[in-house]
C-alpha cells in the first residue's frame, strides 16, 4: 500500500485544477503546468483537495501511485511558490551576464559561452551567484545541471560552477620530490 499516494494534495487559493481522464492541468499565479497520469491511476477533486486513487489493483499501478501523487504535488507547489536552484561561480575572471534570453558565461575558455534560457525559466545573476527559478521542478533542475556542466568544479582548486549547497572534497596535489 502506498502511503504517499494516499495523502491528499491541498489546493491553495488562486490555484485552478482541471482533471481529465489521463491528464491534470494546474494553473496558478506563477504559471500553468499539465501532468499526465499513468494508466491505472485516477484523480478526483473534492473539497479543495486533489486525491489520487488506483483504478485497478496491480503491480504497476501500485508502483506508480506515489510517484504520480508526488509529481502532482510538485506541480501545485510550483504554480504557487515556484522552485529555484542557486549555483556559484568560483574562479579568477569567471563571470556571468544575462543578455535578454541568453546568459553569457566567461569560464576561462578562449571564448565566452552563450547559454540559451528555455521558456518558463528565469535566470538572475548576482555577483558570483546564478539563480535559476521557475514553476516546473524538473525543468529548473535540468537547466541548473546544464549550467553546471559548462565548467564542472575542479577537484584540486574548486574552480568552476557548483551548486550552492554542494560539498566538494578537495584532492591533495602531488608532493614534490624529496
KOLRO-146299 format. One record per residue (C-alpha): residue number from 1; x, y, z. Coordinates in pm, 1 decimal. Layout:
! KOLRO-146299
{num->NUM; u->X; v->Y; w->Z};
...
! end
This chain:
! KOLRO-146299
{num->1; u->0.0; v->0.0; w->0.0};
{num->2; u->137.5; v->339.9; w->-98.0};
{num->3; u->143.7; v->573.5; w->197.8};
{num->4; u->247.6; v->871.5; w->-13.1};
{num->5; u->-13.0; v->801.8; w->-280.7};
{num->6; u->-297.7; v->805.5; w->-27.9};
{num->7; u->-217.5; v->1154.4; w->107.0};
{num->8; u->-443.0; v->1423.6; w->-40.5};
{num->9; u->-290.4; v->1728.8; w->-209.5};
{num->10; u->-415.5; v->2059.7; w->-69.2};
{num->11; u->-515.1; v->2307.8; w->-337.5};
{num->12; u->-439.5; v->2660.3; w->-217.6};
{num->13; u->-631.5; v->2976.7; w->-300.8};
{num->14; u->-576.6; v->3108.4; w->-652.5};
{num->15; u->-499.0; v->2764.2; w->-795.1};
{num->16; u->-723.3; v->2612.5; w->-1061.3};
{num->17; u->-714.0; v->2238.6; w->-1123.1};
{num->18; u->-878.0; v->2068.5; w->-1420.8};
{num->19; u->-896.9; v->1689.3; w->-1410.3};
{num->20; u->-923.5; v->1499.0; w->-1738.4};
{num->21; u->-917.6; v->1118.9; w->-1778.8};
{num->22; u->-537.8; v->1085.1; w->-1817.0};
{num->23; u->-421.5; v->1444.7; w->-1757.1};
{num->24; u->-432.9; v->1700.8; w->-1477.1};
{num->25; u->-389.3; v->2072.0; w->-1559.5};
{num->26; u->-280.2; v->2308.2; w->-1281.1};
{num->27; u->-285.0; v->2685.9; w->-1315.1};
{num->28; u->-173.6; v->2943.6; w->-1059.3};
{num->29; u->-6.6; v->3280.2; w->-1016.4};
{num->30; u->340.6; v->3155.2; w->-1124.7};
{num->31; u->226.2; v->2973.9; w->-1439.1};
{num->32; u->45.9; v->2666.4; w->-1565.5};
{num->33; u->152.6; v->2304.6; w->-1584.7};
{num->34; u->-1.8; v->1982.5; w->-1706.5};
{num->35; u->87.2; v->1642.6; w->-1566.4};
{num->36; u->-11.3; v->1318.3; w->-1741.4};
{num->37; u->-143.2; v->1038.3; w->-1522.1};
{num->38; u->-11.5; v->685.5; w->-1566.7};
{num->39; u->-250.9; v->411.1; w->-1671.3};
{num->40; u->-441.8; v->273.0; w->-1375.2};
{num->41; u->-432.3; v->596.9; w->-1170.2};
{num->42; u->-736.5; v->824.8; w->-1146.8};
{num->43; u->-754.6; v->1173.5; w->-996.6};
{num->44; u->-1058.2; v->1337.6; w->-840.8};
{num->45; u->-1111.9; v->1682.8; w->-697.5};
{num->46; u->-1306.6; v->1703.0; w->-372.3};
{num->47; u->-1337.9; v->1977.8; w->-107.9};
{num->48; u->-1033.2; v->2175.7; w->-218.7};
{num->49; u->-812.5; v->1867.5; w->-227.9};
{num->50; u->-682.5; v->1651.1; w->-508.6};
{num->51; u->-696.2; v->1278.5; w->-432.0};
{num->52; u->-535.8; v->1002.6; w->-638.0};
{num->53; u->-683.0; v->655.4; w->-645.2};
{num->54; u->-583.0; v->337.1; w->-817.5};
{num->55; u->-844.9; v->248.9; w->-1077.6};
{num->56; u->-734.7; v->-111.9; w->-1069.2};
{num->57; u->-507.8; v->-318.4; w->-849.7};
{num->58; u->-187.3; v->-448.7; w->-994.3};
{num->59; u->185.8; v->-426.7; w->-959.0};
{num->60; u->236.8; v->-132.7; w->-1197.7};
{num->61; u->-43.1; v->93.3; w->-1063.6};
{num->62; u->79.5; v->27.3; w->-708.7};
{num->63; u->432.9; v->122.6; w->-810.5};
{num->64; u->323.2; v->446.5; w->-981.9};
{num->65; u->65.9; v->563.7; w->-725.4};
{num->66; u->310.9; v->751.6; w->-501.6};
{num->67; u->508.3; v->884.0; w->-798.4};
{num->68; u->200.2; v->1034.5; w->-961.2};
{num->69; u->98.7; v->1197.6; w->-632.3};
{num->70; u->447.3; v->1347.4; w->-582.5};
{num->71; u->456.7; v->1485.7; w->-936.2};
{num->72; u->115.0; v->1647.6; w->-892.7};
{num->73; u->211.6; v->1790.0; w->-553.1};
{num->74; u->522.6; v->1941.7; w->-714.7};
{num->75; u->305.9; v->2093.2; w->-989.6};
{num->76; u->71.8; v->2253.6; w->-733.2};
{num->77; u->367.1; v->2383.9; w->-530.0};
{num->78; u->536.4; v->2511.2; w->-847.1};
{num->79; u->244.4; v->2725.1; w->-965.8};
{num->80; u->200.1; v->2877.8; w->-619.0};
{num->81; u->554.0; v->2925.7; w->-480.0};
{num->82; u->785.7; v->2810.8; w->-759.4};
{num->83; u->1120.3; v->2633.0; w->-740.9};
{num->84; u->1474.5; v->2765.1; w->-757.1};
{num->85; u->1835.1; v->2641.8; w->-761.6};
{num->86; u->2139.2; v->2853.9; w->-683.8};
{num->87; u->2477.6; v->2796.4; w->-844.5};
{num->88; u->2809.8; v->2955.5; w->-750.9};
{num->89; u->3081.5; v->3055.3; w->-996.5};
{num->90; u->3431.9; v->3020.1; w->-849.8};
{num->91; u->3749.5; v->3120.9; w->-1029.2};
{num->92; u->3954.8; v->3426.2; w->-1117.9};
{num->93; u->3788.2; v->3607.0; w->-1405.9};
{num->94; u->3489.0; v->3371.4; w->-1413.7};
{num->95; u->3161.4; v->3563.1; w->-1454.5};
{num->96; u->2811.3; v->3555.6; w->-1599.6};
{num->97; u->2591.5; v->3826.3; w->-1754.4};
{num->98; u->2225.3; v->3796.8; w->-1855.0};
{num->99; u->2153.5; v->3942.9; w->-2200.3};
{num->100; u->1786.0; v->3904.0; w->-2288.2};
{num->101; u->1703.4; v->3532.3; w->-2313.8};
{num->102; u->2070.7; v->3425.6; w->-2315.0};
{num->103; u->2336.5; v->3414.4; w->-2045.5};
{num->104; u->2697.5; v->3485.0; w->-2136.0};
{num->105; u->2946.9; v->3293.6; w->-1922.2};
{num->106; u->3319.6; v->3367.9; w->-1908.4};
{num->107; u->3469.8; v->3049.7; w->-1768.7};
{num->108; u->3836.8; v->3058.0; w->-1859.6};
{num->109; u->3792.9; v->2930.0; w->-2213.7};
{num->110; u->3923.9; v->3121.6; w->-2515.9};
{num->111; u->3568.0; v->3231.5; w->-2593.4};
{num->112; u->3256.1; v->3327.5; w->-2395.4};
{num->113; u->2996.3; v->3051.8; w->-2360.2};
{num->114; u->2639.7; v->3150.7; w->-2455.7};
{num->115; u->2357.6; v->2964.8; w->-2280.0};
{num->116; u->2000.4; v->2999.0; w->-2410.5};
{num->117; u->1733.7; v->3025.7; w->-2141.6};
{num->118; u->1435.2; v->2794.4; w->-2206.8};
{num->119; u->1075.9; v->2918.0; w->-2192.1};
{num->120; u->935.5; v->2918.2; w->-1838.7};
{num->121; u->1274.9; v->2966.1; w->-1671.1};
{num->122; u->1410.0; v->3286.9; w->-1520.5};
{num->123; u->1781.3; v->3334.7; w->-1452.4};
{num->124; u->1924.3; v->3608.4; w->-1230.2};
{num->125; u->2294.8; v->3675.8; w->-1177.9};
{num->126; u->2420.3; v->3849.1; w->-864.6};
{num->127; u->2797.8; v->3876.2; w->-829.5};
{num->128; u->2917.3; v->3516.4; w->-845.6};
{num->129; u->2577.6; v->3350.4; w->-793.3};
{num->130; u->2336.6; v->3232.8; w->-1062.3};
{num->131; u->1975.6; v->3175.3; w->-953.6};
{num->132; u->1760.4; v->2953.4; w->-1177.0};
{num->133; u->1388.2; v->2971.1; w->-1098.5};
{num->134; u->1059.6; v->2858.8; w->-1249.9};
{num->135; u->739.6; v->2667.9; w->-1180.1};
{num->136; u->846.7; v->2328.5; w->-1324.5};
{num->137; u->1074.4; v->2148.5; w->-1077.7};
{num->138; u->1215.7; v->1908.9; w->-1335.2};
{num->139; u->1298.8; v->2186.1; w->-1583.3};
{num->140; u->1462.4; v->2403.6; w->-1314.8};
{num->141; u->1682.9; v->2112.3; w->-1205.7};
{num->142; u->1775.3; v->2021.6; w->-1564.5};
{num->143; u->1869.5; v->2380.1; w->-1656.2};
{num->144; u->2081.4; v->2409.7; w->-1338.8};
{num->145; u->2255.8; v->2081.2; w->-1426.2};
{num->146; u->2321.4; v->2203.2; w->-1782.4};
{num->147; u->2474.4; v->2526.6; w->-1649.7};
{num->148; u->2691.8; v->2330.9; w->-1404.6};
{num->149; u->2806.4; v->2109.0; w->-1691.2};
{num->150; u->2956.9; v->2411.4; w->-1872.1};
{num->151; u->3250.2; v->2408.8; w->-1628.6};
{num->152; u->3243.8; v->2139.8; w->-1360.1};
{num->153; u->3428.6; v->2220.3; w->-1038.5};
{num->154; u->3795.3; v->2124.7; w->-1041.5};
{num->155; u->3891.0; v->1871.6; w->-772.8};
{num->156; u->4222.3; v->2044.7; w->-696.6};
{num->157; u->4131.6; v->2415.8; w->-685.7};
{num->158; u->3747.6; v->2404.3; w->-685.5};
{num->159; u->3731.9; v->2641.0; w->-982.0};
{num->160; u->3415.4; v->2612.7; w->-1189.2};
{num->161; u->3038.4; v->2614.7; w->-1139.6};
{num->162; u->2882.4; v->2427.3; w->-849.4};
{num->163; u->2554.4; v->2416.4; w->-660.5};
{num->164; u->2540.8; v->2649.8; w->-360.0};
{num->165; u->2468.1; v->2360.4; w->-122.6};
{num->166; u->2715.6; v->2118.2; w->-284.8};
{num->167; u->3000.1; v->1994.8; w->-65.8};
{num->168; u->3320.7; v->1929.6; w->-254.6};
{num->169; u->3616.7; v->1726.8; w->-134.6};
{num->170; u->3946.8; v->1882.8; w->-224.7};
{num->171; u->4215.4; v->1645.5; w->-352.8};
{num->172; u->4570.4; v->1692.3; w->-239.8};
{num->173; u->4815.4; v->1772.6; w->-517.8};
{num->174; u->5135.5; v->1586.6; w->-586.2};
{num->175; u->5406.4; v->1624.9; w->-327.3};
{num->176; u->5741.8; v->1744.8; w->-450.6};
{num->177; u->6047.3; v->1522.3; w->-483.7};
{num->178; u->6238.1; v->1478.1; w->-158.3};
! end
